[in-house]
Each structure stands twice: as structure tokens, then as C-alpha cells.
């Protein structure tokens, strides 16, 4: 789970990072679980793969503030992200109570 990061019950800001060639069963680069808030800004993602869901990010049991993506000034670049046999080539948010 999460080829680079596994976040559970955290408040995280990820900014000005490059993720290259990550792989996991779910959440090829980042796996977010439960009551976590993750803010993403100015990221470069290249070759992120998940065997099932969420080629780049998988957010399990997500809440309204689980994943906040800020692209108002500098974009997040996602290239070659894939969920091989599942859903969400780049991002999959599992929100059972939504």
C-alpha cells in the first residue's frame, strides 16, 4: 500500500516533490487511510502504478477533507499513471459515506 507514502490519521502537506517510478498494490505512490488530510501542491509524478486502484493516490474511507489538491498557481503534473486492473488511473477516492 502506497509505493512511496502510507498516511493514516495524519495532517500532511506535500509540496515541491517529484515521485518517479513508484508501484504498489493500491495507491501506486500515496495511500491515504481514514481521517487524514493531505494537501498536495507543486508535484511532479512520473510512472506511478497500482495493481488495483489508484495509480497515484488511493484514499480509503475518505472524508470530505481527505485529499486537497491545490493547483491555483503551479500545476500538479501527473504523467504515465495507471491502475492496472482497477479504478482511478491517477486518483481513486473510496468514500463509503459520500
Secondary structure, DSSP 8 states (H G I E B T S, - for coil): --SSEEEES-EEEEEEEEEEEEEESSSSSEEEESS-EEEEEEEEEEEEEESSS-SSEEEET--TTSEEE--SSS--EEEEEEETTSS-SSEEE--TT-
